[in-house]
Amino acid sequence: MSRQVKSVLAGVLVLLVWSSARAELTIEITQGLDNPTPIAIVPFGWGGAPLAEDVSAIVEADLRRSGQFRPLPTSDMLSLPRSSGEVFYRDWSILGTEYLLIGNMTAAPAGALKLEFELYDIPSRKPVFKREVTGNASQLRDMAHLVSDAVYEAITNIRGAFSTKIIYVEAFGTERFRLMLADADGARERVLLTSKQPIMSPAWSPDGKEVAYVSFETTRPAIFRQVIATAERQQLTNFQGLNGAPAWSPDGKKLAMVLSKDGNPEIYVLEIATGVFTRITRHFAIDTEPNWTSDGKSLVFTSDRGGKPQIYQVALASGRVERLTFEGDYNARARLSPDGKTLVMVHRHRGVFHIATQDLVRGDIRVLTQTTLDESPSIAPNGAMLLYATKYGDKGILAAVSLDAGVKFRLPSRQGDVREPSWSPYF
């Protein structure tokens, strides 16, 4: 391992790991589909003492937040079935419902809870599936998100991402910064790291067990990796100049990054096991913000080698560089959709920074956002939504938009500015 790669004792700057924070992100839906699918989510049955979480309400919130569903208010329901024998298709047809979800929670061995849930297709008058999920009292939100994932996939044929996580940076002026972790809906917010110096560019490892980020705690930017469960940290770079924009390879064995140790910002790849750095780009222009293609054979990055910031792709084996964006005078912070067909980026449109996509086959660009100062896009692992940082009022917030621009919502924090979001992979 090189001299620049050194271990750092866990806890130097770690405030709390997996401990509750007093503020949480809140969901504010601003736009959904014009014709969302009507669905009835009947309150799940449970005969014991009141539970800490209302599982069916969490499922309803998940599906509503997706923008693709319109849950029926409980007050409008004609009955509250808990089993297949209590489902009368005619009643739900009268209410205009296309799908019905029912469930029943029971006690399981060793203090566990078992939730059996069923989804029905009302127009077809037939069940879609019957499944069960088991967990303990502290896992009620996890159980709910798994139900949401199952329903979402069954109806849309797209894998759900409600059980994933997000990380982001929360800033309190210029004096305190926190690296945060939360559920994809902003709940169960946790502090992973706190510092008096800026924290930037958090990125998930592909197995979801670690995060890499840039910290200024050593008086200059340095790249760290941190195990989420234990808070164990390791400093990976200590070069003079710029050390930034870490990005994990798909196999988790390498990190792409930007270093200016040789006098100019260039793209490098670090092999984590050996500590060996390989320089990828060689150009007098600024090359920055690398990200991997899904096959791990190429990197996309931002460069002003053409005069203005544009997005390029470099093949790691040959070093061949290809320009990907041509429309507009500014395109940066590239991210690729999971299928590799869509490029998500920060795009300057009429002098304002927005999040946009480019179809890599046709070359078409679509501007997704109408807010200002939009930055740091991060795509959900199912490719349906993306998170980004923006301004709302005088605060930095997170916002989300679907890749077809049909669904939008905000996730402001009750305190502090939030920025630099990163959506987790599937666990």
N, C-alpha and C positions, 0 to 999 in steps of 0.2 A: 504494500500500500504506500502511495507517495507521501512525501512530507506534508503535502497540503491536505491530506485526508487524515483527520484525527478524531478521536472519540471525545464527546462532551458529556459530562455527568448529567444524568437526568435530574431534573428539578431545579437547575440553576435559574431558569426563567419560567418554569412551569408553575402556574398558579393552582390549577385544579384539573384533574383528568377524570372525565366521566362524573363530574359533580354538577349539581344544578346551578345554572345561572339565573339571575333574577329577572332578566328580560328575555322575551322571545320574539321572533319574527311573527308578524300577523299577516293573514292572507286577505287581500282585497281584490276580488275578481272585477276586472274592468271590461272584459269582452269575452263572449262565448260564441259558439256556432249559432247561425240563424235558426236552425231547426235541430236542436239537441234531442237526443233519444229520450222519450219519457220512460222513467223507471220508478217503480215503487219499492222502497226499502223498508220493510216492516220492522219495527223495533224487535230486536232479538229477545227470545224468551230466556228467563233466568229466575229460579225459585229461591235463591239464597239471599244473603245480606247484600245491600247495595255495593256495586263494584266501583272501583276508583275511576274507571273510564266507561263511557257509553260506546260500545264497539260499533253498533249499527250507525250511530251518529257520525263516527269517524269515517266509516265507509261512505256514508252519504256525502260528507264534506270532500273526501277524496274524489269521488266521481263528479261532483258538481265543479270542483276546481279544474278538472280536466277540460271543462267547457263543452264536452260532448254529450253530457247527460243533464236531464231536467228531473230531479227527484220530486216525487209527489209528496206534498205535505201530509204528515201523519193525520192531521185533523180532517183531511178529505177522504181518508180510507174508509171503506164500508165494513171492513173486518180486519182482524189482526191475526192471520193464520200463523201457526207454529209448526205445522206438519202438512204433508201432501194432501191428506184427507180433508183439510180445511181450506184448500185452494179452490175457488170457484171462478173459472176463467171469465164467465159472463160479467161478474161484478167488476173485474179489472178492465175488461173491454169497455164497459160503460164509462169508466174514468179516463179512457184514452191511453192507458198504459201499454207499453210494448213489452216490458220485461218486469218480472216480479222477483224480488230476493227475500227469502225468509231464512230464519236461523233460530237455533235453540242452544243455549249454553247449559252445560251440566258439569258437576264436580267429577274429577277423574282421580285415579290413585295418586298417592304421594303429594296431595295438595294441588294438583294440576287442574286446569280447566279445559274442557273439550267443547269446541263450537262446531256443530253440524249445520251446514248451510246449503240451500238449494236455490237454483236460478231457473226461472220458467220463462218460456217464450209465449206471451199471451196471444198474439194473432194466430200462431200455429197450434196453440193449445197443447203444448207438450213441454216436459222438463228439458232443460239444457244440460244440467249436471247436478250431482249431489256430492258434496265433499265435506271434509272435516279438518280442523286444525287444532292443535293442542299447545298450551303454554301455561305459564304460571301467572299470578296476579300482576307481576311487574311487566308482563309481556302483552298486555291487552292491546296496546297500540300496534305492536308488531303483528298480532293476530288479525287486527282490523285491516292493516295494509295488505296482508296476504289475501284476505277476502277481496279487497278492492282490485288487486292484481288479477285474480282469477276471473272476476266479473268483466273487467276491462278487456282482457285478452279474448274471452269467449265471445264478446259482442263485436269488438273491433278487429280481431285477428292481429293485434299488435300487442306484444308483451308489455305488461304493466310495469311502471317504475315507482309505484307508491312506497315500496319497501326499501328504496335506496336512501342515501344520505347526501347532505351537502356540507361543504366547508367554505368558510369565507372569513374575511378580515373585518373586525369592528374597530373603529378608531374613535377616540375621545380627544378631539383637538389634535395637537401635536405632541401630547405628553404621555399617552397610554394607548397601546394597541393590543388587541386580543385575536388569537386564531380560534375560530369557533367551529363547532360541529353540531349539526341538527338533523332531524328527519327531513325528508324532502318537502314536507308541508310546513317546515319551520318550527315544529314542536320539539320538545326535549332538548333544548339548546344546551350545549356543553362547552366549557372553556378548555382548550387544549394547551394554550400557551399565552402568556401575557408578557409584555415588554414595554420599556420606556422608549424603545427605538422602533422604527417602522418594520412591519412584516408584510411581505409581498409575494405574489405569484404562487399560492398554494396549489399543489397538484397531487391527485390520488395515485397510489401505486395500482397496477391492474388487479391485484388481489384484494384491494380495499383495506389492507392492514397497515399501510404506512402512508405518510404524506411527506412530500418534499416542499420546501419553501425557501424564500430569501429573507434573511434577518440582518439587520444592521447593528446587532448587539456588539460586534467586534470593532465598531467605529467605521467599518466599511462593509459593503454588501458581501454576504457569504451565503452559500447554499447549504442547507441542513436537510437531513432526513429524520423522521420521527416515527416510532412505532406508536400507533394510536392507543393500543390497549395498555401499554406499560409506561409510556412517556419517555422511553429510552431514545436519546438523540445522538446524532453523529454529524459533525461538521465535515462537509465534503470538499469545500474549496476555501482557499485563503490567499488568493492571488491579489496583487495590486490591481486597481481599476475595477471594471465591471465584472460582476459574477451574478448572473441573473437568469430568469425564465426557465427553470428546470422543467423537463417533460420526460416522463417514464416511457420506456419502450414497451411494446405490447407484451413481451415476455417478462418484464420487470427486472431484467438483468442490466439495463443501461439507463443512463439519463442523458438526454440532450440538453444543452444549455448554451448561454452566451458568455464568452469570456473576452476581455480586452487585454489579457496579459502580454500579448505580443504587439501591442500598440494600437490595435484596431478591433472593434467589436466583430467577432466571428463566431460561427457555430461550431461547437465541440460536442463530442460524445464521450461520456465517462463510462467505462466498464466497472461496475460497482465492486465486483469481487476482487479485481486486481488493482484498482485505483489508477488505471491507465487512461489518459486522455488522448483522444484522436481528433485532430483538427479536420473539419469537414469543408468549410468554405475558405476561399482565399481571394479576397477582393478588397480594393481600397475603400469601397462603400461600407455603410453600416449594415450588417446582417444580424437579425435578432428574431426573437419570438418563435423558436422552433417547435414543431409538433410532428408526431409520427403518423405515417400512414398505417392502416390496420395490419398490413402484412409485415411491417417493421423494416421494409427495404428502402424506404425513402423518408425524407423530412420535408415538410412545407415550412416556409419561413418568410419573414418580412425583410425586404431590402430596398434601399433607395438607389441601387446601382443603375436604375433607368432614369434617375433624376428626381422621382417622387416615390414615396413608399408604396410598394406593390408586393404581391405575394408570388413566391417562386417555389419550385420543388426541386430537390436535389436527390439523385439516386446515390445511395451510399456505396454501392459496389463500383460504379464507374465515375462518380463525381459529376456527372452530366447535370446541368442546371437548366430548368425550363420555366419560363414565366407563365403564370396561370391567370392573372388578372390584368385587364387592359382598360376597363371602363372606369372613368373617374380618376381624380388626381390623388386619391388616398385610399388604400386598402391594406389592412393590417390585422394582426392577432388572429391568424387563421386557425380554424378548427374543422376537422372533417367529420361528417356524419358516419355512423357505424358501418353503413354499406359502402362508404367511400365515394358516393355519387354526388354529394353536395358539400360545398365549401361554405362555412359560416365565417363571417369576418366583420370587422369594424370598417364601415364604408362611409366616406364623406360625401354627402349629397346636398348640394346647394349650400355648401359652407357649414353644414351641421353633421355631426357624427351620429350615425345610426348603425344598428345591426342589420346586416343583409346576408343573403345567401346567393351563391352562384352555382348553377347546374353545370357540372364539369363536363357533361356530354354536349349540351347545346350552347353553353356559355351564357345563358340568361341570368340576369341579376334581379333579385326581388328584395326591396327594402321592407323589413319586417316591423320596424318600430317607428313611432312618431315622437318619441321623447327626445331630449337633448343630452349631449355628453354621454352617450351610450358607449360602454366599453366592456371588455373582459367576458366575451360570450363563452358559455360552457354547455355542451350538449348532453341531454339525458341519454342513458345507455340504450334506450329503445329508439332514439332518433326522432321522437315525436315532439319534444319541447326543448327549449334552451333557456338557461338563466343568463342574466347579464347585469351589470352595474349601471346605474343611471342616477339622475338627480330628480327629486320630487320636492317642490318647495325649496328649502335651503338645506336639505339633508341628502346624503348619499344613501340610496336604497338598492335592494335587489328587485328585479322584475323578471317575469317569464313570458315567453311568447312561443306559440307553436310554429313549426317550420313552414306551415302554410299561412301563417299570420292570422288565423281565424280565432285563436284563443289567446287571451292576455290576462295576467294578474300581477299584482305588486306584493312584495314581502318587506315592508318597512320594519325597522326595529323600533322598539319603544324608547331606546336610548342609544346614542352614538350613531355614527355614520357607518354603513356597511358597504363593502366593496369586494372585489376580487373573488367572485364565487367559483366553485369547482364542484361539478356534479359527480357523485361516486359511480364506480362501475357496479354491476350486479355482484352481490355477495354470494 
